[in-house]
Amino acid sequence: MVMAPRMTPLPTGLRNWLELFTRHSFLAGYSDEEADGIMREVEEDCRVDCQDESGNWAISYMRLRFYAVLEE
């Protein structure tokens, strides 16, 4: 297995990424108001590490690459 961490720019910002990937999964059980508060808090917590001085957002993610062998 190869682990390859990399920074990925978020051209529309972290908030839009959170909406896309968490609103209808991890945050599905929350009201719109509650989910908005959670995403706002996550955005503020991540700002120091994920937003540069120009206001651009990027996140680090880990791509996992592996292969499987079927043994008979």
Secondary structure as UniProt FT lines:
FT   STRAND          2..10
FT   TURN            11..12
FT   HELIX           13..22
FT   TURN            23..29
FT   HELIX           32..50
FT   TURN            53..54
FT   STRAND          57..65
//
